[in-house]
């Protein structure tokens, strides 16, 4: 990561949902804030071995924090939707079994009502 700005290490309070992010070295990624003109105050994860010296031994892992948070926030409601659909599916299967067991097919119309 070549940059002319200053890199600042961020305290653990910045860590989102206590999620452990690992770099390609297998180490816990450092949480930092960009101080570059192009990305001022933008948070990111990077290899903790990164240094500006010539003997830089890092794996060059880099990931913007805000993109990781956006993905998390986008997928969280999906798990709630899956749970709701699984519950409705169980109810419908149960109802279908009752209808098939009865065999008459004569049930009150509102028994088959499904909320959408």
N, CA, C and O atoms as a GROMACS GRO file, in nm:
protein
  464
    1UNK      N    1   0.085  -0.117   0.000
    1UNK     CA    2   0.000   0.000   0.000
    1UNK      C    3   0.089   0.123   0.000
    1UNK      O    4   0.145   0.158   0.104
    2UNK      N    5   0.104   0.186  -0.110
    2UNK     CA    6   0.188   0.303  -0.125
    2UNK      C    7   0.103   0.427  -0.102
    2UNK      O    8  -0.001   0.443  -0.167
    3UNK      N    9   0.144   0.511  -0.013
    3UNK     CA   10   0.065   0.628   0.020
    3UNK      C   11   0.155   0.737   0.074
    3UNK      O   12   0.257   0.708   0.137
    4UNK      N   13   0.117   0.862   0.051
    4UNK     CA   14   0.194   0.974   0.103
    4UNK      C   15   0.136   1.024   0.234
    4UNK      O   16   0.197   1.109   0.300
    5UNK      N   17   0.020   0.973   0.273
    5UNK     CA   18  -0.046   1.017   0.395
    5UNK      C   19   0.005   0.943   0.517
    5UNK      O   20   0.088   0.852   0.507
    6UNK      N   21  -0.045   0.983   0.630
    6UNK     CA   22  -0.008   0.922   0.757
    6UNK      C   23  -0.106   0.810   0.791
    6UNK      O   24  -0.226   0.824   0.766
    7UNK      N   25  -0.058   0.699   0.845
    7UNK     CA   26  -0.143   0.588   0.887
    7UNK      C   27  -0.147   0.586   1.039
    7UNK      O   28  -0.044   0.592   1.105
    8UNK      N   29  -0.267   0.579   1.092
    8UNK     CA   30  -0.285   0.581   1.237
    8UNK      C   31  -0.350   0.450   1.280
    8UNK      O   32  -0.451   0.410   1.222
    9UNK      N   33  -0.295   0.383   1.381
    9UNK     CA   34  -0.357   0.262   1.435
    9UNK      C   35  -0.475   0.303   1.521
    9UNK      O   36  -0.470   0.402   1.594
   10UNK      N   37  -0.583   0.225   1.512
   10UNK     CA   38  -0.709   0.258   1.578
   10UNK      C   39  -0.730   0.167   1.698
   10UNK      O   40  -0.699   0.048   1.690
   11UNK      N   41  -0.783   0.219   1.809
   11UNK     CA   42  -0.808   0.135   1.926
   11UNK      C   43  -0.917   0.030   1.902
   11UNK      O   44  -0.993   0.040   1.806
   12UNK      N   45  -0.924  -0.069   1.990
   12UNK     CA   46  -1.020  -0.178   1.976
   12UNK      C   47  -1.165  -0.130   1.977
   12UNK      O   48  -1.251  -0.202   1.926
   13UNK      N   49  -1.194  -0.014   2.032
   13UNK     CA   50  -1.332   0.036   2.035
   13UNK      C   51  -1.387   0.054   1.894
   13UNK      O   52  -1.508   0.053   1.874
   14UNK      N   53  -1.298   0.070   1.798
   14UNK     CA   54  -1.337   0.089   1.659
   14UNK      C   55  -1.385  -0.041   1.594
   14UNK      O   56  -1.456  -0.039   1.494
   15UNK      N   57  -1.346  -0.153   1.651
   15UNK     CA   58  -1.373  -0.284   1.592
   15UNK      C   59  -1.522  -0.309   1.581
   15UNK      O   60  -1.593  -0.298   1.681
   16UNK      N   61  -1.572  -0.342   1.466
   16UNK     CA   62  -1.715  -0.358   1.440
   16UNK      C   63  -1.763  -0.495   1.482
   16UNK      O   64  -1.714  -0.597   1.433
   17UNK      N   65  -1.860  -0.500   1.573
   17UNK     CA   66  -1.924  -0.624   1.616
   17UNK      C   67  -1.823  -0.730   1.662
   17UNK      O   68  -1.851  -0.850   1.655
   18UNK      N   69  -1.707  -0.687   1.707
   18UNK     CA   70  -1.603  -0.779   1.756
   18UNK      C   71  -1.568  -0.888   1.655
   18UNK      O   72  -1.525  -0.997   1.693
   19UNK      N   73  -1.586  -0.858   1.530
   19UNK     CA   74  -1.553  -0.953   1.424
   19UNK      C   75  -1.401  -0.961   1.409
   19UNK      O   76  -1.333  -0.858   1.407
   20UNK      N   77  -1.350  -1.080   1.398
   20UNK     CA   78  -1.206  -1.095   1.381
   20UNK      C   79  -1.174  -1.100   1.233
   20UNK      O   80  -1.222  -1.188   1.161
   21UNK      N   81  -1.094  -1.006   1.187
   21UNK     CA   82  -1.052  -0.999   1.048
   21UNK      C   83  -0.905  -1.040   1.043
   21UNK      O   84  -0.822  -0.983   1.114
   22UNK      N   85  -0.874  -1.139   0.960
   22UNK     CA   86  -0.737  -1.188   0.949
   22UNK      C   87  -0.676  -1.144   0.818
   22UNK      O   88  -0.742  -1.141   0.714
   23UNK      N   89  -0.547  -1.110   0.822
   23UNK     CA   90  -0.476  -1.078   0.699
   23UNK      C   91  -0.430  -1.210   0.634
   23UNK      O   92  -0.455  -1.318   0.687
   24UNK      N   93  -0.363  -1.199   0.520
   24UNK     CA   94  -0.316  -1.319   0.449
   24UNK      C   95  -0.207  -1.393   0.527
   24UNK      O   96  -0.182  -1.511   0.501
   25UNK      N   97  -0.142  -1.325   0.622
   25UNK     CA   98  -0.042  -1.390   0.708
   25UNK      C   99  -0.107  -1.474   0.816
   25UNK      O  100  -0.040  -1.552   0.883
   26UNK      N  101  -0.240  -1.459   0.834
   26UNK     CA  102  -0.311  -1.529   0.939
   26UNK      C  103  -0.315  -1.452   1.070
   26UNK      O  104  -0.362  -1.504   1.171
   27UNK      N  105  -0.266  -1.330   1.067
   27UNK     CA  106  -0.266  -1.245   1.187
   27UNK      C  107  -0.392  -1.159   1.190
   27UNK      O  108  -0.453  -1.132   1.086
   28UNK      N  109  -0.429  -1.115   1.310
   28UNK     CA  110  -0.544  -1.026   1.322
   28UNK      C  111  -0.509  -0.893   1.254
   28UNK      O  112  -0.410  -0.829   1.289
   29UNK      N  113  -0.591  -0.854   1.159
   29UNK     CA  114  -0.564  -0.732   1.082
   29UNK      C  115  -0.570  -0.610   1.173
   29UNK      O  116  -0.654  -0.601   1.263
   30UNK      N  117  -0.478  -0.518   1.148
   30UNK     CA  118  -0.476  -0.392   1.223
   30UNK      C  119  -0.588  -0.303   1.170
   30UNK      O  120  -0.616  -0.300   1.050
   31UNK      N  121  -0.650  -0.230   1.260
   31UNK     CA  122  -0.755  -0.137   1.223
   31UNK      C  123  -0.692   0.001   1.221
   31UNK      O  124  -0.635   0.046   1.320
   32UNK      N  125  -0.704   0.067   1.108
   32UNK     CA  126  -0.634   0.194   1.090
   32UNK      C  127  -0.726   0.298   1.027
   32UNK      O  128  -0.834   0.268   0.978
   33UNK      N  129  -0.679   0.422   1.030
   33UNK     CA  130  -0.751   0.532   0.967
   33UNK      C  131  -0.658   0.597   0.865
   33UNK      O  132  -0.544   0.631   0.896
   34UNK      N  133  -0.709   0.612   0.744
   34UNK     CA  134  -0.632   0.676   0.639
   34UNK      C  135  -0.626   0.826   0.664
   34UNK      O  136  -0.726   0.889   0.699
   35UNK      N  137  -0.509   0.881   0.645
   35UNK     CA  138  -0.492   1.026   0.657
   35UNK      C  139  -0.446   1.083   0.522
   35UNK      O  140  -0.381   1.188   0.518
   36UNK      N  141  -0.480   1.014   0.414
   36UNK     CA  142  -0.442   1.061   0.282
   36UNK      C  143  -0.540   1.166   0.234
   36UNK      O  144  -0.652   1.175   0.284
   37UNK      N  145  -0.499   1.246   0.138
   37UNK     CA  146  -0.586   1.349   0.082
   37UNK      C  147  -0.704   1.286   0.008
   37UNK      O  148  -0.815   1.340   0.011
   38UNK      N  149  -0.681   1.173  -0.057
   38UNK     CA  150  -0.787   1.107  -0.133
   38UNK      C  151  -0.889   1.033  -0.049
   38UNK      O  152  -1.004   1.015  -0.092
   39UNK      N  153  -0.850   0.989   0.069
   39UNK     CA  154  -0.940   0.914   0.158
   39UNK      C  155  -0.923   0.959   0.302
   39UNK      O  156  -0.888   0.879   0.389
   40UNK      N  157  -0.947   1.086   0.330
   40UNK     CA  158  -0.925   1.136   0.466
   40UNK      C  159  -1.019   1.072   0.567
   40UNK      O  160  -1.140   1.064   0.544
   41UNK      N  161  -0.963   1.026   0.678
   41UNK     CA  162  -1.039   0.968   0.790
   41UNK      C  163  -1.117   0.842   0.754
   41UNK      O  164  -1.208   0.803   0.827
   42UNK      N  165  -1.083   0.778   0.644
   42UNK     CA  166  -1.151   0.655   0.606
   42UNK      C  167  -1.085   0.538   0.677
   42UNK      O  168  -0.963   0.524   0.675
   43UNK      N  169  -1.166   0.453   0.740
   43UNK     CA  170  -1.115   0.341   0.819
   43UNK      C  171  -1.089   0.220   0.731
   43UNK      O  172  -1.160   0.195   0.634
   44UNK      N  173  -0.985   0.146   0.766
   44UNK     CA  174  -0.952   0.026   0.689
   44UNK      C  175  -0.881  -0.077   0.776
   44UNK      O  176  -0.831  -0.046   0.884
   45UNK      N  177  -0.877  -0.201   0.726
   45UNK     CA  178  -0.801  -0.309   0.786
   45UNK      C  179  -0.675  -0.329   0.703
   45UNK      O  180  -0.678  -0.315   0.581
   46UNK      N  181  -0.565  -0.360   0.769
   46UNK     CA  182  -0.441  -0.386   0.698
   46UNK      C  183  -0.355  -0.485   0.773
   46UNK      O  184  -0.376  -0.510   0.892
   47UNK      N  185  -0.259  -0.542   0.704
   47UNK     CA  186  -0.166  -0.636   0.767
   47UNK      C  187  -0.092  -0.565   0.880
   47UNK      O  188  -0.040  -0.455   0.859
   48UNK      N  189  -0.086  -0.626   0.999
   48UNK     CA  190  -0.018  -0.561   1.111
   48UNK      C  191   0.134  -0.552   1.092
   48UNK      O  192   0.202  -0.478   1.164
   49UNK      N  193   0.188  -0.625   0.995
   49UNK     CA  194   0.332  -0.621   0.969
   49UNK      C  195   0.371  -0.511   0.872
   49UNK      O  196   0.489  -0.494   0.843
   50UNK      N  197   0.273  -0.437   0.820
   50UNK     CA  198   0.302  -0.332   0.722
   50UNK      C  199   0.387  -0.223   0.786
   50UNK      O  200   0.360  -0.178   0.898
   51UNK      N  201   0.488  -0.183   0.715
   51UNK     CA  202   0.569  -0.067   0.756
   51UNK      C  203   0.616   0.003   0.629
   51UNK      O  204   0.616  -0.055   0.521
   52UNK      N  205   0.657   0.126   0.645
   52UNK     CA  206   0.703   0.203   0.529
   52UNK      C  207   0.851   0.179   0.499
   52UNK      O  208   0.905   0.233   0.403
   53UNK      N  209   0.915   0.098   0.580
   53UNK     CA  210   1.058   0.073   0.559
   53UNK      C  211   1.078  -0.020   0.439
   53UNK      O  212   0.985  -0.085   0.392
   54UNK      N  213   1.202  -0.026   0.392
   54UNK     CA  214   1.233  -0.110   0.276
   54UNK      C  215   1.223  -0.259   0.308
   54UNK      O  216   1.203  -0.339   0.217
   55UNK      N  217   1.236  -0.296   0.434
   55UNK     CA  218   1.228  -0.437   0.471
   55UNK      C  219   1.086  -0.475   0.513
   55UNK      O  220   1.066  -0.558   0.602
   56UNK      N  221   0.988  -0.415   0.450
   56UNK     CA  222   0.846  -0.442   0.477
   56UNK      C  223   0.818  -0.590   0.453
   56UNK      O  224   0.837  -0.640   0.342
   57UNK      N  225   0.773  -0.661   0.555
   57UNK     CA  226   0.748  -0.805   0.546
   57UNK      C  227   0.599  -0.838   0.548
   57UNK      O  228   0.560  -0.950   0.582
   58UNK      N  229   0.516  -0.742   0.513
   58UNK     CA  230   0.371  -0.765   0.521
   58UNK      C  231   0.320  -0.841   0.399
   58UNK      O  232   0.388  -0.852   0.297
   59UNK      N  233   0.200  -0.894   0.412
   59UNK     CA  234   0.134  -0.965   0.302
   59UNK      C  235   0.055  -0.869   0.214
   59UNK      O  236  -0.007  -0.911   0.117
   60UNK      N  237   0.056  -0.741   0.248
   60UNK     CA  238  -0.015  -0.635   0.175
   60UNK      C  239  -0.167  -0.647   0.182
   60UNK      O  240  -0.238  -0.595   0.095
   61UNK      N  241  -0.217  -0.716   0.285
   61UNK     CA  242  -0.363  -0.724   0.302
   61UNK      C  243  -0.418  -0.584   0.326
   61UNK      O  244  -0.361  -0.507   0.403
   62UNK      N  245  -0.530  -0.553   0.259
   62UNK     CA  246  -0.594  -0.423   0.273
   62UNK      C  247  -0.743  -0.440   0.244
   62UNK      O  248  -0.780  -0.504   0.146
   63UNK      N  249  -0.827  -0.382   0.328
   63UNK     CA  250  -0.972  -0.385   0.304
   63UNK      C  251  -1.034  -0.264   0.372
   63UNK      O  252  -1.010  -0.238   0.490
   64UNK      N  253  -1.114  -0.189   0.296
   64UNK     CA  254  -1.184  -0.076   0.354
   64UNK      C  255  -1.287  -0.126   0.454
   64UNK      O  256  -1.359  -0.222   0.428
   65UNK      N  257  -1.292  -0.062   0.569
   65UNK     CA  258  -1.385  -0.098   0.676
   65UNK      C  259  -1.529  -0.072   0.636
   65UNK      O  260  -1.616  -0.155   0.663
   66UNK      N  261  -1.557   0.042   0.573
   66UNK     CA  262  -1.695   0.079   0.541
   66UNK      C  263  -1.760  -0.018   0.443
   66UNK      O  264  -1.881  -0.037   0.448
   67UNK      N  265  -1.684  -0.078   0.356
   67UNK     CA  266  -1.740  -0.177   0.263
   67UNK      C  267  -1.779  -0.303   0.339
   67UNK      O  268  -1.884  -0.361   0.313
   68UNK      N  269  -1.694  -0.346   0.433
   68UNK     CA  270  -1.725  -0.464   0.515
   68UNK      C  271  -1.852  -0.441   0.596
   68UNK      O  272  -1.936  -0.531   0.607
   69UNK      N  273  -1.868  -0.323   0.653
   69UNK     CA  274  -1.987  -0.289   0.732
   69UNK      C  275  -2.111  -0.287   0.643
   69UNK      O  276  -2.216  -0.336   0.683
   70UNK      N  277  -2.099  -0.230   0.523
   70UNK     CA  278  -2.213  -0.223   0.432
   70UNK      C  279  -2.261  -0.363   0.394
   70UNK      O  280  -2.382  -0.387   0.388
   71UNK      N  281  -2.169  -0.455   0.370
   71UNK     CA  282  -2.206  -0.593   0.337
   71UNK      C  283  -2.276  -0.658   0.455
   71UNK      O  284  -2.376  -0.728   0.438
   72UNK      N  285  -2.224  -0.636   0.577
   72UNK     CA  286  -2.285  -0.693   0.697
   72UNK      C  287  -2.427  -0.641   0.714
   72UNK      O  288  -2.520  -0.719   0.739
   73UNK      N  289  -2.445  -0.512   0.700
   73UNK     CA  290  -2.577  -0.452   0.718
   73UNK      C  291  -2.675  -0.498   0.610
   73UNK      O  292  -2.795  -0.508   0.636
   74UNK      N  293  -2.625  -0.526   0.490
   74UNK     CA  294  -2.712  -0.571   0.381
   74UNK      C  295  -2.756  -0.715   0.400
   74UNK      O  296  -2.867  -0.751   0.360
   75UNK      N  297  -2.671  -0.799   0.459
   75UNK     CA  298  -2.705  -0.941   0.472
   75UNK      C  299  -2.780  -0.975   0.600
   75UNK      O  300  -2.847  -1.078   0.605
   76UNK      N  301  -2.770  -0.893   0.702
   76UNK     CA  302  -2.838  -0.921   0.830
   76UNK      C  303  -2.990  -0.937   0.812
   76UNK      O  304  -3.046  -1.032   0.866
   77UNK      N  305  -3.058  -0.847   0.739
   77UNK     CA  306  -3.203  -0.865   0.722
   77UNK      C  307  -3.238  -0.992   0.644
   77UNK      O  308  -3.348  -1.045   0.660
   78UNK      N  309  -3.148  -1.039   0.561
   78UNK     CA  310  -3.174  -1.161   0.484
   78UNK      C  311  -3.190  -1.282   0.574
   78UNK      O  312  -3.274  -1.368   0.548
   79UNK      N  313  -3.111  -1.291   0.680
   79UNK     CA  314  -3.124  -1.405   0.770
   79UNK      C  315  -3.258  -1.402   0.843
   79UNK      O  316  -3.316  -1.506   0.870
   80UNK      N  317  -3.307  -1.281   0.875
   80UNK     CA  318  -3.439  -1.269   0.936
   80UNK      C  319  -3.547  -1.316   0.839
   80UNK      O  320  -3.642  -1.384   0.878
   81UNK      N  321  -3.534  -1.278   0.712
   81UNK     CA  322  -3.630  -1.317   0.610
   81UNK      C  323  -3.630  -1.468   0.591
   81UNK      O  324  -3.736  -1.529   0.577
   82UNK      N  325  -3.512  -1.530   0.591
   82UNK     CA  326  -3.502  -1.675   0.577
   82UNK      C  327  -3.574  -1.744   0.692
   82UNK      O  328  -3.647  -1.841   0.670
   83UNK      N  329  -3.555  -1.696   0.815
   83UNK     CA  330  -3.622  -1.755   0.931
   83UNK      C  331  -3.773  -1.745   0.918
   83UNK      O  332  -3.845  -1.841   0.946
   84UNK      N  333  -3.822  -1.630   0.874
   84UNK     CA  334  -3.965  -1.611   0.857
   84UNK      C  335  -4.020  -1.706   0.750
   84UNK      O  336  -4.126  -1.767   0.770
   85UNK      N  337  -3.950  -1.718   0.638
   85UNK     CA  338  -3.995  -1.806   0.530
   85UNK      C  339  -3.991  -1.953   0.572
   85UNK      O  340  -4.080  -2.030   0.535
   86UNK      N  341  -3.890  -1.991   0.649
   86UNK     CA  342  -3.884  -2.129   0.698
   86UNK      C  343  -4.002  -2.159   0.790
   86UNK      O  344  -4.059  -2.268   0.784
   87UNK      N  345  -4.038  -2.064   0.873
   87UNK     CA  346  -4.152  -2.081   0.964
   87UNK      C  347  -4.283  -2.095   0.885
   87UNK      O  348  -4.365  -2.183   0.913
   88UNK      N  349  -4.301  -2.009   0.786
   88UNK     CA  350  -4.421  -2.017   0.702
   88UNK      C  351  -4.425  -2.149   0.626
   88UNK      O  352  -4.532  -2.209   0.610
   89UNK      N  353  -4.310  -2.194   0.579
   89UNK     CA  354  -4.301  -2.320   0.507
   89UNK      C  355  -4.345  -2.436   0.596
   89UNK      O  356  -4.418  -2.525   0.551
   90UNK      N  357  -4.300  -2.436   0.722
   90UNK     CA  358  -4.341  -2.542   0.816
   90UNK      C  359  -4.493  -2.541   0.836
   90UNK      O  360  -4.557  -2.646   0.837
   91UNK      N  361  -4.550  -2.422   0.851
   91UNK     CA  362  -4.695  -2.410   0.870
   91UNK      C  363  -4.770  -2.462   0.748
   91UNK      O  364  -4.870  -2.534   0.762
   92UNK      N  365  -4.723  -2.428   0.629
   92UNK     CA  366  -4.790  -2.473   0.507
   92UNK      C  367  -4.778  -2.625   0.490
   92UNK      O  368  -4.873  -2.690   0.446
   93UNK      N  369  -4.663  -2.681   0.523
   93UNK     CA  370  -4.647  -2.827   0.514
   93UNK      C  371  -4.741  -2.897   0.612
   93UNK      O  372  -4.800  -3.000   0.579
   94UNK      N  373  -4.753  -2.842   0.731
   94UNK     CA  374  -4.843  -2.899   0.831
   94UNK      C  375  -4.988  -2.894   0.781
   94UNK      O  376  -5.062  -2.992   0.795
   95UNK      N  377  -5.026  -2.782   0.724
   95UNK     CA  378  -5.161  -2.767   0.671
   95UNK      C  379  -5.184  -2.865   0.556
   95UNK      O  380  -5.291  -2.927   0.548
   96UNK      N  381  -5.088  -2.880   0.469
   96UNK     CA  382  -5.098  -2.973   0.356
   96UNK      C  383  -5.114  -3.117   0.407
   96UNK      O  384  -5.194  -3.193   0.352
   97UNK      N  385  -5.039  -3.153   0.509
   97UNK     CA  386  -5.051  -3.288   0.565
   97UNK      C  387  -5.191  -3.312   0.621
   97UNK      O  388  -5.247  -3.420   0.604
   98UNK      N  389  -5.248  -3.211   0.687
   98UNK     CA  390  -5.384  -3.226   0.741
   98UNK      C  391  -5.485  -3.244   0.628
   98UNK      O  392  -5.577  -3.326   0.639
   99UNK      N  393  -5.469  -3.167   0.521
   99UNK     CA  394  -5.560  -3.178   0.406
   99UNK      C  395  -5.548  -3.315   0.342
   99UNK      O  396  -5.650  -3.377   0.310
  100UNK      N  397  -5.426  -3.363   0.323
  100UNK     CA  398  -5.406  -3.493   0.260
  100UNK      C  399  -5.456  -3.606   0.350
  100UNK      O  400  -5.508  -3.706   0.300
  101UNK      N  401  -5.441  -3.591   0.478
  101UNK     CA  402  -5.486  -3.692   0.573
  101UNK      C  403  -5.639  -3.700   0.574
  101UNK      O  404  -5.696  -3.809   0.581
  102UNK      N  405  -5.703  -3.584   0.569
  102UNK     CA  406  -5.849  -3.576   0.569
  102UNK      C  407  -5.905  -3.637   0.440
  102UNK      O  408  -6.003  -3.711   0.444
  103UNK      N  409  -5.843  -3.606   0.328
  103UNK     CA  410  -5.885  -3.663   0.200
  103UNK      C  411  -6.007  -3.600   0.138
  103UNK      O  412  -6.028  -3.615   0.018
  104UNK      N  413  -6.087  -3.531   0.213
  104UNK     CA  414  -6.210  -3.477   0.156
  104UNK      C  415  -6.185  -3.351   0.075
  104UNK      O  416  -6.257  -3.324  -0.022
  105UNK      N  417  -6.084  -3.276   0.113
  105UNK     CA  418  -6.058  -3.151   0.042
  105UNK      C  419  -6.158  -3.043   0.076
  105UNK      O  420  -6.153  -2.934   0.018
  106UNK      N  421  -6.249  -3.070   0.169
  106UNK     CA  422  -6.350  -2.972   0.207
  106UNK      C  423  -6.308  -2.904   0.337
  106UNK      O  424  -6.331  -2.955   0.446
  107UNK      N  425  -6.247  -2.792   0.323
  107UNK     CA  426  -6.203  -2.714   0.438
  107UNK      C  427  -6.253  -2.572   0.421
  107UNK      O  428  -6.281  -2.527   0.309
  108UNK      N  429  -6.263  -2.503   0.530
  108UNK     CA  430  -6.306  -2.364   0.522
  108UNK      C  431  -6.201  -2.286   0.445
  108UNK      O  432  -6.081  -2.310   0.457
  109UNK      N  433  -6.249  -2.190   0.367
  109UNK     CA  434  -6.161  -2.112   0.282
  109UNK      C  435  -6.054  -2.038   0.363
  109UNK      O  436  -5.939  -2.033   0.320
  110UNK      N  437  -6.089  -1.982   0.479
  110UNK     CA  438  -5.992  -1.904   0.556
  110UNK      C  439  -5.882  -1.992   0.618
  110UNK      O  440  -5.782  -1.939   0.666
  111UNK      N  441  -5.899  -2.122   0.620
  111UNK     CA  442  -5.797  -2.211   0.674
  111UNK      C  443  -5.671  -2.209   0.587
  111UNK      O  444  -5.562  -2.239   0.634
  112UNK      N  445  -5.689  -2.174   0.458
  112UNK     CA  446  -5.577  -2.173   0.365
  112UNK      C  447  -5.521  -2.034   0.344
  112UNK      O  448  -5.428  -2.016   0.265
  113UNK      N  449  -5.575  -1.936   0.413
  113UNK     CA  450  -5.528  -1.799   0.397
  113UNK      C  451  -5.384  -1.787   0.446
  113UNK      O  452  -5.349  -1.838   0.553
  114UNK      N  453  -5.303  -1.721   0.368
  114UNK     CA  454  -5.163  -1.700   0.402
  114UNK      C  455  -5.135  -1.551   0.396
  114UNK      O  456  -5.166  -1.486   0.296
  115UNK      N  457  -5.077  -1.498   0.500
  115UNK     CA  458  -5.042  -1.356   0.500
  115UNK      C  459  -4.917  -1.335   0.419
  115UNK      O  460  -4.820  -1.411   0.430
  116UNK      N  461  -4.918  -1.233   0.336
  116UNK     CA  462  -4.800  -1.198   0.256
  116UNK      C  463  -4.739  -1.071   0.305
  116UNK      O  464  -4.639  -1.025   0.250
   0.00000   0.00000   0.00000
